[in-house]
């Protein structure tokens, strides 16, 4: 195939039927990631899509399967993605998944050589997360109608999210025994089933106590069910449901910035750094394994300092 390639062209190549043996290999690799690394369902699904994307491309573009793929197959694959307009970050993430597959294939002695070994990851500038300033956070927190059971639940969830920097998936997974009011902490099960203890401020603790007393008993038919913040039918709320709630309250608060499910997590980290917290402390609170993941927030804080300087300094 010559000339430019559209996204649709690339998708058709990448979603071609793959050989049953390749599909079986992918499933074996995903099973190993789950067993040995405790990868979440979300992570496994993303890896599976990326691996099948590559296998589908091989099936359509070359006569090779996963185990006999070559270096030039990978180069062609990345070239086609670039022509189709895929963002370098997307290709870098996909390559990361494929490297996990070939690392597993080497360890299990299916192959001797990784065809991606000499493929460089696309250069990606670290993206700066969209965040809210402190006034916007206060408006968002104040948006729910706390005279209603749902509003009091949602206000408490927002307060906990901003006070702790939890991921939304971690927030909706909290159980009634996850929070210790007396100790002022929340026990979180994060990525890879790693546990961490995160302190909660007095404000969030006050809202939790009020919620447990005034709202939760009216939201469940059985107060012994485990979800701290129940959704429908006494079950755990989905991430998507709470994300829709955040977007609704952003409209109520007249916040027109583009938000993400991590908006309050970003605000939590950025505001801590703004007020002098050490990067290592923020890393521990966020549950980041690698400090470099946390360092992106120093760029956000630096940008805000520069903006404040330009706004207020007579020679800014």
VEXPAVO-264198 format. One record per residue: x, y, z of N, C-alpha, C in turn. Coordinates in pm, whole numbers, padded with zeros to 5 digits. Each point is the difference from the previous one (the first is absolute). Example, Ala and Ser with C-alpha at 12.3 -4.5 7.8 and 13.67 -1.06 7.14 Angstrom:
2
[[01319 -00569 00780] [-00089 00119 00000] [00090 00120 00000]];
[[-00035 00105 -00072] [00082 00119 00006] [-00077 00109 00073]];
***
This chain:
316
[[00085 -00119 00000] [-00085 00119 00000] [00089 00124 00000]];
[[-00028 00094 -00083] [00080 00121 -00010] [-00088 00121 00025]];
[[00066 00117 00015] [-00074 00123 00021] [-00046 00013 00142]];
[[-00086 00102 00024] [-00045 00026 00135] [-00102 -00105 00044]];
[[-00011 -00015 00130] [-00091 -00097 00059] [-00092 00073 00095]];
[[-00131 -00023 -00013] [-00094 00065 00090] [-00016 -00084 00126]];
[[-00064 00060 00101] [-00028 -00075 00122] [-00085 -00122 -00031]];
[[-00101 00018 -00089] [-00087 -00112 -00034] [00077 -00111 -00069]];
[[00092 00037 -00092] [00083 -00101 -00067] [00080 -00079 00103]];
[[00063 00074 00092] [00084 -00065 00101] [-00084 -00088 00091]];
[[-00118 00048 00038] [-00087 -00080 00085] [-00042 -00129 -00068]];
[[-00028 00007 -00132] [-00039 -00121 -00071] [00114 -00102 -00002]];
[[00123 00051 -00018] [00115 -00092 00002] [00019 -00058 00140]];
[[-00015 00086 00099] [00033 -00042 00137] [-00109 -00084 00064]];
[[-00120 -00001 -00058] [-00108 -00081 00057] [-00030 -00121 -00087]];
[[00091 -00036 -00088] [-00017 -00121 -00082] [-00005 -00122 00092]];
[[-00071 -00104 -00043] [-00005 -00122 00082] [00140 -00053 00029]];
[[00022 -00039 00124] [00133 -00049 00037] [-00007 -00152 00020]];
[[00115 -00063 -00014] [00006 -00146 00010] [-00037 -00043 00143]];
[[-00070 -00113 00012] [-00038 -00049 00135] [00120 -00018 00091]];
[[00114 -00044 -00057] [00117 -00019 00086] [00052 00132 00054]];
[[-00010 00108 -00080] [00041 00131 00049] [-00094 00049 00109]];
[[-00130 -00022 -00019] [-00097 00041 00101] [00026 -00076 00130]];
[[00034 -00129 -00011] [00030 -00079 00118] [00124 00049 00073]];
[[00102 00041 -00076] [00122 00053 00061] [-00029 00129 00077]];
[[-00081 00086 -00060] [-00035 00126 00066] [-00071 -00028 00131]];
[[-00093 -00096 -00001] [-00074 -00031 00122] [00092 -00059 00107]];
[[00095 -00083 -00041] [00096 -00055 00096] [00082 00111 00065]];
[[00044 00096 -00081] [00078 00113 00052] [-00083 00082 00098]];
[[-00126 00028 -00035] [-00086 00078 00088] [-00026 -00075 00131]];
[[-00017 -00131 -00009] [-00020 -00080 00122] [00121 00011 00092]];
[[00120 00000 -00059] [00122 00012 00079] [00008 00137 00067]];
[[-00036 00106 -00074] [00001 00134 00058] [-00096 00010 00117]];
[[-00112 -00069 -00011] [-00097 00003 00109] [00050 -00079 00121]];
[[00055 -00117 -00026] [00045 -00086 00109] [00122 00055 00072]];
[[00098 00049 -00077] [00128 00038 00059] [00009 00147 00038]];
[[-00075 00085 -00068] [00011 00144 00027] [-00128 00060 00055]];
[[-00106 -00079 00003] [-00126 00052 00053] [-00057 00111 -00084]];
[[00023 -00005 -00132] [-00051 00105 -00089] [-00152 00006 00007]];
[[-00054 00121 -00005] [-00144 00019 00009] [-00069 -00041 -00130]];
[[-00132 -00017 00007] [-00076 -00035 -00120] [00015 00109 -00107]];
[[00000 00126 00044] [00015 00111 -00094] [00135 -00007 -00072]];
[[00107 -00027 00075] [00134 -00011 -00059] [00008 -00118 -00095]];
[[-00054 -00114 00042] [00003 -00120 -00084] [-00077 00022 -00129]];
[[-00114 00068 00008] [-00079 00026 -00120] [00077 00090 -00097]];
[[00069 00102 00055] [00078 00091 -00085] [00116 -00074 -00067]];
[[00073 -00082 00079] [00109 -00078 -00057] [-00050 -00095 -00108]];
[[-00114 -00064 00027] [-00055 -00094 -00096] [-00035 00067 -00132]];
[[-00059 00120 00008] [-00034 00074 -00122] [00127 00032 -00079]];
[[00103 00046 00070] [00124 00038 -00069] [00068 -00121 -00064]];
[[00002 -00111 00072] [00064 -00120 -00055] [-00077 -00052 -00121]];
[[-00133 00003 00006] [-00080 -00047 -00114] [00008 00098 -00116]];
[[00018 00128 00031] [00020 00101 -00103] [00124 -00035 -00084]];
[[00106 -00033 00068] [00126 -00037 -00065] [-00015 -00132 -00076]];
[[-00065 -00098 00062] [-00019 -00130 -00066] [-00087 00014 -00124]];
[[-00102 00086 00006] [-00085 00023 -00115] [00076 00067 -00114]];
[[00087 00094 00037] [00083 00066 -00101] [00091 -00102 -00069]];
[[00063 -00086 00080] [00089 -00102 -00057] [-00077 -00092 -00095]];
[[-00122 -00036 00041] [-00080 -00090 -00083] [-00035 00064 -00134]];
[[-00023 00130 00001] [-00039 00070 -00123] [00119 00044 -00084]];
[[00110 00036 00066] [00112 00062 -00070] [00107 -00099 -00043]];
[[00026 -00099 00083] [00107 -00094 -00029] [-00050 -00143 00017]];
[[00085 -00094 -00022] [-00037 -00139 00019] [00049 -00051 00136]];
[[00038 00093 00086] [00056 -00039 00129] [-00106 00002 00109]];
[[00023 -00084 00101] [-00081 00003 00120] [00076 00070 00111]];
[[-00053 -00006 00120] [00064 00069 00112] [00141 -00050 00028]];
[[00022 -00129 -00010] [00128 -00056 00041] [00107 00009 -00108]];
[[-00039 00021 -00127] [00102 00014 -00104] [-00001 00139 -00062]];
[[-00060 00097 00072] [00002 00140 -00046] [00144 00049 -00006]];
[[00027 00096 -00092] [00136 00048 -00020] [00008 00149 00032]];
[[00125 00044 00010] [00027 00141 00028] [-00066 00092 -00102]];
[[00008 -00037 -00130] [-00056 00089 -00102] [-00153 00001 00004]];
[[-00063 -00108 00052] [-00145 00003 00020] [-00037 00111 00098]];
[[00077 00008 00109] [-00028 00100 00102] [00022 00141 -00055]];
[[00107 00018 -00078] [00026 00131 -00059] [-00113 00042 -00092]];
[[-00048 -00095 -00083] [-00110 00030 -00090] [-00127 00032 00078]];
[[-00023 -00075 00105] [-00118 00021 00085] [-00002 00143 00056]];
[[00113 00042 00056] [00007 00134 00058] [-00009 00108 -00107]];
[[00058 -00027 -00116] [-00008 00097 -00110] [-00144 00018 -00044]];
[[-00074 -00111 -00010] [-00140 00007 -00039] [-00082 00077 00105]];
[[00029 -00024 00127] [-00072 00072 00106] [00026 00150 -00009]];
[[00125 00037 -00027] [00033 00141 -00012] [-00073 00062 -00119]];
[[-00002 -00071 -00114] [-00070 00050 -00118] [-00149 00015 00026]];
[[-00055 -00090 00083] [-00142 00004 00030] [-00036 00109 00101]];
[[00101 00063 00057] [-00024 00112 00090] [-00013 -00036 00146]];
[[00043 -00120 00039] [-00004 -00037 00141] [00100 00086 00080]];
[[-00039 00037 00120] [00087 00079 00086] [00118 -00085 00046]];
[[00121 00057 00008] [00115 -00076 00049] [-00023 -00066 00136]];
[[-00079 00066 00086] [-00027 -00057 00132] [-00076 -00133 -00013]];
[[-00092 -00006 -00096] [-00076 -00123 -00023] [00093 -00111 -00047]];
[[00090 00032 -00093] [00093 -00101 -00050] [00099 -00045 00108]];
[[00042 00095 00085] [00093 -00035 00108] [-00067 -00095 00099]];
[[-00127 00026 00031] [-00072 -00089 00092] [-00016 -00139 -00061]];
[[-00033 -00005 -00131] [-00017 -00127 -00068] [00131 -00079 -00002]];
[[00111 00069 -00029] [00129 -00068 -00001] [00035 -00056 00138]];
[[-00037 00073 00103] [00026 -00047 00136] [-00072 -00132 00025]];
[[-00125 -00011 -00047] [-00075 -00124 00016] [00064 -00114 -00079]];
[[00044 00031 -00123] [00061 -00104 -00083] [00132 -00048 00059]];
[[00074 00090 00062] [00126 -00041 00062] [-00025 -00093 00117]];
[[-00109 00022 00070] [-00035 -00093 00108] [-00028 -00139 -00058]];
[[-00069 -00002 -00114] [-00029 -00129 -00063] [00128 -00072 -00039]];
[[00093 00072 -00067] [00120 -00067 -00048] [00097 -00033 00114]];
[[-00004 00078 00108] [00079 -00036 00118] [-00052 -00131 00059]];
[[-00133 -00012 00006] [-00061 -00124 00047] [00034 -00116 -00093]];
[[-00006 00024 -00133] [00028 -00105 -00097] [00144 -00050 00011]];
[[00093 00091 00032] [00139 -00042 00020] [00015 -00081 00128]];
[[-00064 00045 00107] [00012 -00070 00129] [-00061 -00140 -00007]];
[[-00101 -00016 -00085] [-00063 -00131 -00014] [00063 -00081 -00114]];
[[00107 00054 -00058] [00079 -00070 -00103] [-00077 -00025 -00129]];
[[-00099 00086 -00028] [-00067 -00008 -00130] [00085 00063 -00110]];
[[00081 00100 00037] [00087 00067 -00096] [00137 00021 00063]];
[[00099 00019 -00086] [00135 00030 00047] [00031 00149 -00007]];
[[-00068 00070 -00093] [00034 00141 -00023] [-00127 00083 -00009]];
[[00004 00114 00067] [-00113 00094 -00001] [00005 00084 -00126]];
[[-00100 -00008 -00090] [00003 00079 -00123] [-00011 00149 00024]];
[[-00041 00040 00121] [-00014 00142 00032] [00120 00054 00076]];
[[00103 -00085 00021] [00111 00038 00087] [00067 00129 -00042]];
[[00012 00023 -00129] [00072 00119 -00049] [-00094 00109 -00049]];
[[-00128 -00013 00031] [-00099 00102 -00036] [-00006 00104 00111]];
[[00027 00124 -00035] [-00003 00108 00100] [-00144 00046 00023]];
[[-00030 00027 00124] [-00132 00055 00031] [-00015 00139 -00062]];
[[-00117 00033 -00056] [-00021 00136 -00052] [00024 00103 00110]];
[[00060 00111 -00037] [00026 00106 00098] [-00131 00068 00035]];
[[-00028 00002 00128] [-00125 00056 00049] [00030 00104 00106]];
[[-00049 00121 -00023] [00014 00103 00104] [-00099 -00029 00111]];
[[00042 00011 00125] [-00094 -00028 00109] [-00118 00096 -00005]];
[[-00119 -00059 00001] [-00120 00084 -00004] [-00028 00059 00137]];
[[-00037 00125 00004] [-00032 00066 00126] [-00148 -00019 00029]];
[[-00035 -00060 00113] [-00141 -00027 00028] [-00079 00129 00022]];
[[-00122 00002 -00051] [-00090 00112 00027] [-00037 -00005 00147]];
[[00002 00115 00064] [-00033 00001 00142] [-00086 00121 00031]];
[[-00045 00008 00124] [-00085 00109 00046] [00075 00081 00103]];
[[-00026 00130 00002] [00059 00078 00108] [-00085 -00019 00126]];
[[00045 00056 00110] [-00064 -00030 00128] [-00142 00054 00007]];
[[-00024 00115 -00064] [-00136 00056 -00001] [-00094 -00090 -00079]];
[[00048 -00052 -00113] [-00084 -00089 -00081] [-00031 -00130 00075]];
[[00098 -00051 00075] [-00024 -00120 00080] [-00109 00026 00103]];
[[00007 00115 00067] [-00100 00033 00101] [-00139 00008 -00062]];
[[-00010 00058 -00120] [-00130 00008 -00068] [-00052 -00139 -00038]];
[[00091 -00086 -00044] [-00041 -00135 -00038] [-00047 -00078 00123]];
[[00073 00013 00110] [-00038 -00072 00122] [-00136 00048 00053]];
[[-00029 00126 -00023] [-00124 00057 00053] [-00120 -00023 -00092]];
[[00021 -00060 -00117] [-00106 -00014 -00099] [-00112 -00098 00040]];
[[00028 -00114 00062] [-00108 -00094 00034] [-00096 00059 00103]];
[[-00126 -00037 -00012] [-00102 00041 00096] [00004 -00097 00118]];
[[00060 00042 00109] [00022 -00092 00112] [-00126 -00020 00084]];
[[-00112 00063 -00039] [-00127 -00027 00067] [-00067 -00125 -00056]];
[[00061 -00060 -00102] [-00051 -00125 -00056] [00099 -00112 00032]];
[[-00049 -00124 00002] [00088 -00113 00030] [00111 -00015 -00104]];
[[-00038 00011 -00129] [00098 -00014 -00108] [00099 00115 00004]];
[[-00050 00120 00024] [00088 00117 00005] [00101 -00010 00113]];
[[-00044 -00049 00118] [00091 -00014 00113] [00103 -00109 -00029]];
[[-00043 -00108 -00064] [00095 -00104 -00039] [00104 00056 -00096]];
[[-00046 00074 -00101] [00092 00051 -00102] [00094 00105 00057]];
[[-00050 00085 00090] [00087 00101 00063] [00110 -00071 00079]];
[[-00037 -00106 00071] [00098 -00074 00079] [00104 -00065 -00091]];
[[-00044 -00057 -00112] [00093 -00062 -00094] [00098 00102 -00057]];
[[-00050 00117 -00036] [00087 00106 -00052] [00100 00045 00105]];
[[-00047 00014 00124] [00089 00043 00109] [00110 -00104 00022]];
[[-00036 -00128 00000] [00099 -00106 00020] [00098 -00002 -00117]];
[[-00050 00017 -00121] [00086 -00003 -00118] [00104 00112 00006]];
[[-00044 00120 00035] [00093 00113 00004] [00093 -00007 00121]];
[[-00050 -00056 00111] [00081 -00008 00121] [00108 -00107 -00008]];
[[-00021 -00101 -00084] [00089 -00115 00000] [00075 -00022 -00130]];
[[-00048 00058 -00111] [00065 -00021 -00129] [-00021 -00140 -00055]];
[[-00106 -00068 00041] [-00027 -00134 -00050] [-00033 00002 -00148]];
[[00026 -00111 -00067] [-00054 -00021 -00134] [-00151 -00023 00016]];
[[-00078 00034 -00104] [-00144 -00021 00008] [-00031 -00148 00022]];
[[00076 -00088 -00065] [-00022 -00143 00017] [00023 -00042 00145]];
[[00096 00065 00067] [00027 -00031 00141] [-00112 00053 00089]];
[[-00052 00117 -00035] [-00106 00060 00080] [-00126 -00086 -00001]];
[[-00044 -00041 -00121] [-00125 -00075 -00008] [00016 -00142 00054]];
[[00124 -00045 00020] [00024 -00134 00054] [00011 -00002 00152]];
[[-00007 00117 00065] [00012 00004 00145] [-00113 -00075 00067]];
[[00036 -00069 00108] [-00096 -00072 00081] [-00023 00074 00131]];
[[-00103 -00041 00071] [-00028 00069 00126] [00113 -00016 00101]];
[[00076 -00110 -00013] [00111 -00020 00093] [00132 00058 -00054]];
[[-00006 00074 -00111] [00121 00060 -00056] [00041 00127 00074]];
[[-00096 00063 00069] [00025 00129 00065] [00002 -00017 00151]];
[[00103 00058 00060] [00007 00006 00147] [-00018 00145 00041]];
[[-00117 00031 00053] [-00026 00137 00045] [00094 00036 00114]];
[[00020 -00095 00092] [00084 00027 00118] [00144 00033 -00040]];
[[00056 -00079 -00094] [00138 00023 -00043] [00010 00105 -00109]];
[[-00112 00032 -00064] [00002 00103 -00105] [00066 -00046 -00128]];
[[-00015 -00128 -00034] [00065 -00052 -00120] [-00099 -00083 -00082]];
[[00036 -00018 -00127] [-00075 -00089 -00088] [00098 -00103 -00054]];
[[-00041 -00126 00001] [00084 -00109 -00052] [-00041 -00025 -00145]];
[[00097 00012 -00089] [-00028 -00005 -00143] [00070 -00120 -00062]];
[[-00072 -00070 -00087] [00061 -00107 -00080] [00017 00058 -00140]];
[[00126 00028 -00037] [00027 00066 -00127] [00040 -00096 -00109]];
[[00073 00052 -00098] [00042 -00080 -00114] [00087 -00116 00047]];
[[-00019 -00115 -00066] [00078 -00118 00038] [-00035 -00052 00137]];
[[-00122 00035 00050] [-00045 -00044 00133] [00094 00046 00111]];
[[00069 00113 -00022] [00088 00052 00104] [-00081 00086 00096]];
[[00023 -00022 00128] [-00075 00072 00103] [00080 00120 00048]];
[[-00070 00110 00024] [00064 00116 00061] [-00100 00067 00094]];
[[00053 00068 00100] [-00082 00074 00096] [00014 00148 -00030]];
[[-00112 00067 -00018] [00001 00141 -00037] [-00074 00080 00107]];
[[00061 00106 00052] [-00068 00081 00102] [-00113 00083 -00062]];
[[-00103 00021 00081] [-00112 00085 -00040] [-00004 00121 00093]];
[[-00026 00115 -00055] [-00009 00120 00082] [-00129 00003 00080]];
[[-00007 00094 00095] [-00117 00010 00086] [-00127 00026 -00079]];
[[00011 00083 -00105] [-00118 00033 -00080] [-00061 -00125 -00062]];
[[00084 -00082 -00065] [-00050 -00122 -00063] [-00056 -00097 00104]];
[[00068 -00011 00114] [-00048 -00089 00106] [-00135 00044 00053]];
[[-00020 00132 00014] [-00129 00052 00047] [-00111 -00036 -00099]];
[[00030 00012 -00130] [-00101 -00034 -00101] [-00029 -00150 00001]];
[[00101 -00082 00019] [-00023 -00145 00006] [-00091 -00035 00118]];
[[00029 00060 00117] [-00083 -00028 00118] [-00145 00042 -00024]];
[[-00018 00117 -00059] [-00136 00048 -00026] [-00070 -00092 -00101]];
[[00074 -00038 -00105] [-00057 -00087 -00104] [-00042 -00135 00058]];
[[00087 -00061 00082] [-00031 -00130 00058] [-00122 00006 00091]];
[[-00020 00114 00064] [-00110 00015 00093] [-00130 00039 -00071]];
[[00010 00091 -00098] [-00121 00059 -00057] [-00040 -00054 -00137]];
[[00094 -00051 -00078] [-00033 -00034 -00139] [00011 -00149 -00031]];
[[00110 -00063 00039] [00020 -00139 -00044] [-00113 -00094 00044]];
[[-00051 00011 00123] [-00109 -00091 00038] [-00122 00009 -00092]];
[[-00021 00117 -00060] [-00113 00016 -00091] [00030 -00039 -00142]];
[[00128 -00029 -00031] [00039 -00036 -00137] [00014 -00150 -00019]];
[[-00002 -00076 00110] [00015 -00146 -00010] [-00118 -00067 00069]];
[[-00035 -00116 -00050] [-00106 -00077 00064] [00056 -00090 00108]];
[[00133 -00017 -00002] [00068 -00082 00102] [00128 00073 00040]];
[[00005 00054 00121] [00115 00083 00040] [00128 -00081 00014]];
[[-00009 -00132 -00007] [00121 -00083 00013] [00071 -00021 -00134]];
[[-00058 00049 -00111] [00067 -00019 -00129] [00132 00077 00001]];
[[00104 -00050 -00070] [00134 00059 00015] [00026 00135 -00065]];
[[-00062 00038 -00114] [00042 00127 -00062] [-00021 00119 00093]];
[[00104 00081 00016] [-00013 00122 00079] [-00093 00097 -00070]];
[[00015 00012 -00132] [-00083 00089 -00080] [-00078 -00084 -00101]];
[[-00115 -00055 00039] [-00070 -00094 -00086] [-00063 00067 -00122]];
[[-00006 -00077 -00106] [-00073 00041 -00120] [-00135 -00069 00000]];
[[-00038 -00049 -00117] [-00129 -00067 -00010] [00003 -00137 00066]];
[[-00117 -00039 00056] [-00019 -00134 00054] [00106 -00036 00105]];
[[00041 00098 00078] [00095 -00021 00110] [00140 -00040 -00046]];
[[00026 00007 -00131] [00130 -00041 -00052] [00099 00115 -00006]];
[[00123 -00032 -00040] [00101 00103 -00017] [-00035 00088 -00120]];
[[00017 00128 00017] [-00023 00093 -00109] [00108 -00018 -00107]];
[[-00035 00018 -00126] [00100 -00011 -00106] [00076 00132 -00013]];
[[00120 -00009 -00055] [00080 00121 -00025] [-00076 00095 -00092]];
[[-00066 -00058 -00102] [-00070 00083 -00098] [-00113 00079 00065]];
[[-00071 -00065 00092] [-00110 00068 00068] [00049 00121 00077]];
[[00108 -00019 00077] [00050 00114 00078] [00059 00107 -00089]];
[[00060 -00040 -00113] [00054 00098 -00092] [-00111 00088 -00057]];
[[-00115 -00061 -00031] [-00115 00080 -00046] [-00044 00097 00108]];
[[00007 -00043 00126] [-00038 00089 00110] [00094 00120 00006]];
[[00131 -00024 -00016] [00097 00110 00004] [-00029 00099 -00111]];
[[-00027 -00048 -00121] [-00028 00090 -00111] [-00127 00081 00025]];
[[-00099 -00063 00061] [-00123 00071 00033] [00029 00113 00099]];
[[00077 -00030 00104] [00027 00102 00101] [00093 00110 -00055]];
[[00084 -00033 -00095] [00082 00103 -00064] [-00089 00100 -00074]];
[[-00106 -00049 -00062] [-00095 00091 -00066] [-00073 00086 00102]];
[[-00041 -00062 00110] [-00068 00075 00106] [00090 00110 00054]];
[[00130 -00030 00012] [00096 00096 00054] [00054 00097 -00105]];
[[-00051 -00010 -00124] [00043 00087 -00110] [00149 -00011 -00026]];
[[00051 -00122 00003] [00140 -00027 -00032] [00004 -00053 -00142]];
[[00058 00077 -00091] [-00004 -00040 -00140] [00135 -00054 -00051]];
[[00091 -00031 00092] [00125 -00063 -00040] [-00026 -00144 -00043]];
[[00080 -00052 -00095] [-00012 -00143 -00031] [00049 -00082 00119]];
[[-00088 -00086 00051] [00034 -00078 00118] [00027 -00145 -00039]];
[[00068 -00072 00089] [00025 -00142 -00018] [-00036 -00070 00130]];
[[-00012 -00134 -00002] [-00028 -00069 00126] [00105 00024 00107]];
[[00119 00045 -00040] [00108 00024 00096] [00010 00146 00042]];
[[-00099 00083 -00036] [00013 00144 00023] [00028 00034 00147]];
[[-00076 -00057 00092] [00021 00031 00141] [00128 -00064 00052]];
[[00040 -00111 -00056] [00129 -00061 00036] [00114 00093 -00040]];
[[-00010 00057 -00121] [00100 00096 -00046] [00001 00123 00090]];
[[-00120 00048 00035] [-00008 00118 00086] [00061 -00029 00137]];
[[-00028 -00116 00055] [00055 -00042 00129] [00153 00009 -00003]];
[[00062 -00061 -00104] [00146 -00003 -00008] [00058 00139 -00023]];
[[-00060 00074 -00091] [00052 00132 -00034] [-00010 00096 00119]];
[[-00112 -00004 00070] [-00019 00093 00112] [00091 -00037 00117]];
[[00027 -00128 00020] [00097 -00039 00102] [00138 00059 -00030]];
[[00043 -00012 -00126] [00130 00054 -00038] [00001 00152 00010]];
[[-00112 00062 -00039] [-00010 00146 00011] [00022 00046 00143]];
[[-00043 -00082 00095] [00009 00039 00142] [00122 -00060 00068]];
[[00096 -00050 -00081] [00129 -00036 00056] [00022 -00146 00032]];
[[-00091 -00090 -00039] [00020 -00142 00029] [00120 -00055 -00079]];
[[00069 -00096 00057] [00114 -00062 -00067] [-00052 -00098 -00105]];
[[00072 -00008 -00112] [-00041 -00085 -00111] [-00014 -00146 00043]];
[[00090 -00047 00089] [-00006 -00138 00045] [-00128 -00028 00080]];
[[-00045 00100 00074] [-00124 -00015 00076] [-00118 -00013 -00095]];
[[-00003 00085 -00102] [-00107 -00006 -00099] [00002 -00134 -00073]];
[[00120 -00049 -00032] [00014 -00130 -00065] [-00065 -00110 00084]];
[[00029 00000 00130] [-00054 -00103 00088] [-00152 00010 00010]];
[[-00051 00123 00010] [-00144 00019 00013] [-00075 -00043 -00126]];
[[00060 00025 -00116] [-00064 -00036 -00126] [00015 -00149 -00032]];
[[00094 -00066 00066] [00022 -00141 -00028] [00080 -00024 -00125]];
[[00086 00097 -00038] [00085 -00016 -00117] [00122 -00085 00036]];
[[00029 -00102 -00081] [00119 -00081 00022] [00126 00075 -00037]];
[[-00008 00076 -00109] [00116 00070 -00054] [-00014 00150 00024]];
[[00104 00062 00055] [-00005 00144 00028] [-00019 00082 -00127]];
[[00049 -00050 -00113] [-00012 00075 -00126] [-00146 00021 -00037]];
[[-00088 -00091 00042] [-00143 00016 -00027] [-00054 00119 00076]];
[[00050 00022 00119] [-00046 00111 00084] [00059 00133 -00045]];
[[00117 -00004 -00063] [00070 00124 -00034] [-00074 00086 -00099]];
[[-00096 -00057 -00071] [-00078 00081 -00094] [-00069 00114 00074]];
[[-00034 -00021 00128] [-00069 00105 00075] [00092 00117 00033]];
[[00130 -00023 00002] [00090 00112 00022] [-00004 00095 -00118]];
[[-00024 -00053 -00121] [-00012 00086 -00118] [-00126 00086 00011]];
[[-00108 -00061 00048] [-00125 00074 00017] [00020 00113 00102]];
[[00062 -00034 00113] [00023 00100 00104] [00090 00112 -00052]];
[[00104 -00036 -00078] [00091 00101 -00054] [-00074 00094 -00095]];
[[-00087 -00056 -00083] [-00078 00084 -00091] [-00085 00099 00077]];
[[-00060 -00045 00109] [-00086 00089 00078] [00083 00109 00068]];
[[00118 -00035 00048] [00087 00101 00060] [00039 00105 -00103]];
[[00031 -00044 -00121] [00038 00095 -00106] [-00118 00091 -00034]];
[[-00121 -00057 -00005] [-00118 00081 -00031] [-00026 00103 00109]];
[[00016 -00042 00126] [-00019 00093 00111] [00105 00112 -00004]];
[[00124 -00034 -00035] [00105 00099 -00010] [-00033 00103 -00108]];
[[-00043 -00048 -00114] [-00033 00091 -00111] [-00119 00088 00035]];
[[-00093 -00055 00079] [-00120 00075 00033] [00023 00105 00106]];
[[00085 -00028 00098] [00009 00086 00116] [00132 00079 00012]];
[[00106 -00049 -00063] [00127 00071 00013] [00002 00121 -00092]];
[[00049 00114 00048] [-00002 00122 -00084] [00081 -00016 -00128]];
[[00093 -00091 -00005] [00076 -00022 -00122] [-00024 -00142 -00055]];
[[-00115 -00054 00032] [-00032 -00136 -00043] [-00029 -00008 -00149]];
***
